């Protein structure tokens, strides 16, 4: 809980379960740190485990920070498809996505999961 706001986990579950068979792209903020990278990778792995097709976006220069994971197939530096959904993690505004903002803008459903205050309300769902 942050302030007077509590996450409605049932709503979050419904939103995640309601994602259709489209790819889900997941990214955190630019100049990534381990908080952003690891939460993105964990959510990517979880979504794949429950039958979604999810990929984490990470700048190529940062791949070496996660090279000890066996799940590098789920990590992309770019995506060429269309008709996908996007989850922004650990950031309160899309401008902090850097080079991945273009994917956020073109996505069907935009979900923001973040612990920072002052969210810019740029997503369809904010948790």
Secondary structure, DSSP 8 states (H G I E B T S, - for coil): -BTTB---HHHHHHHHHH--SS-EEEE--SS--HHHHHHHHHHHHHHHHTT--EEEE--GGGGGGGTTSS-GGGEES-----S-EEEEES-SSGGGGGGGHHHHHH-SSEEEE---SS----SSEE-
